[in-house]
Amino acid sequence: MAAVEIAGLSKTYNVGFWRKRPKCALKPLDLQVEEGEVFGFLGPNGAGKTTTLKLLMGLVFPTAGTARILGMAFDDPRVKAQIGYLPEQPYFYDYVTSRELLEYYARLSGVAGGERSHRIAEMLDRVGLRDSADLQLRKFSKGMLQRVGIAQAILHDPKVVFLDEPMSGLDPMGRREVRDLIEQLKHDGKTVFFSTHILSDAEALCDRVAVIHLGELRGVGAVAELTASVKGKVELVWRGNKVPQFFVSLGAESHISGDLVRAVIPEASLDAAIDALRRDRLQLISATPVRTPLEDYYLAQMKPAPAAAGVTA
Amino acid sequence: MNARIAHIASNTFREAVRDRVLYNLIAFALLMSGAAILVGQISIDIERLVVVNLGLTAVSLFGVVIAIFIGIGLVSKEIEKRTLYTVLSRPVRRWEFIVGKFLGLAGTLVVNTFFMAVGVFLALLYVSHHFQRADGWLLVALYFIILQFLIITALALLFSSFSTPLMSAVFAFALFVIGSFAEDLRGFAAMTHGLTRWLATAAAYLVPNFSALNIISSVAHEQAVAGRFILLNTGYALIYATMVLCGAVLIFERRNLK
């Protein structure tokens, strides 16, 4: 059974004060997320990611289409007990402490009394807020609020977790912790559906990703599948002041600074380039991808031209 | 009561307490102490009348201000700050949220009124040196004031479910003022003819009849209140507040939380 099945879901708002005009936030979307999968929903700001998540949470109503979560209609109240949701840039009641907030949400989610305090303590530990548990949220930083947001999303042990930009506002350490948390959720057999515009996070975590732009799905599939047709570029750095003929024939731009040479070449030519350096007895210092294949694929989907190659849903 | 409604209500009460709403009691205590001392010195034989009138009017106005200014933010503030998202993504129905919010603010007003009532009775004891049988009617007047709060809270919540806080405050306060003259409006309707009469009568019965719930003057003059009147006013206020609340739920059930 699919964890999330979206069929023709779309949303059009009427904007304007006197003369209302339709504005399409999401074109008919078809998508399927399997159970136990970590699914990345990629797109720039305003692409329709948050609208999709709000539709699934029943916060806005679809213009057309429907969705099923764990085999039940998305607006079935029984579904809500089995899903967790972290909104984008979450804001919580600032007059309560994080412990009180989690207590409130646990009660609303129907977590039994005996289990409640144990779950709350576990969540506070898991997101690193044990020492701030009795501090009012008005004294929390943006990063700490994001951690509270993640804790409330997984507090009631949901089967499917929806995270809207979970790394937003976090420092590198915080981002790392959220990545570990998502990996832990996957390990626990949870389905994670998260939106992001940070491609490295998606590439590191996701089994599959979907790319959305201007309210339209541009591609969906496993990262390797989507990027099969995309060739990335690699920056090579070697010691010396000589550029082998191989690089000249590739047309690669090279720069000499001091005793180091840098050149950017297509990823496909990497092995041949390293062989060329060896032949000329030049010492390779580093080989770094300039852009990951996913970034190249993503950028290709952002172009106004018809959808680029990829596996569509 | 549904447990989720009770949790939302108790959180709303906690918000009011932590946002120092009950601090108004300090202002009220100062007002009542000052009034009791002043009235004791300058009034002859009408100390009770002045303290009851002033005390109950202050209870009513303090409560109305709280009901309107907190009520108008009950839904709109939750939408604006997006605190609602994490509540409605749980097994909470939208109507449960509205009812919970209503009961939370109503509970806050009841607690607030209780402490203010204690203040009024203490001031009364100070100026009269003893309680009399007619003072019991003050409890009925206070009960009617609470019924007024229920209607105003429901109205503020209704406006809050579709309008901005500023417009909601204007609408709610305007209805409170018009409703306080509802009996006069009905009298005016009776004097007109034709379509005007029909429209004026409809308007007079549509606005909440706060004047029927205001018996401050009669209890200050030690007049008794009929049991049937208490019953009718109770039924009227509960039905009116419920209908307004249903309106708020109907609007909120269809609202996109952008």
Interface residues (C-beta under 8 A of the other chain):
Chain A: Y13 K54 M57 G58 L59 V60 F61 P77 R78 K80 A81 I83 G84 Y85 P87 Q89 P90 Y91 F92 Y93 Y95 V96 Y104 Y105 R107 L108 S109 G110 G149 Q152 H156
Chain B: A3 R4 H7 I8 N11 R14 E15 R18 D19 K81 R82 T83 Y85 T86 V87 L88 S89 R90 P91 V92 R93 R254 N256 L257 K258
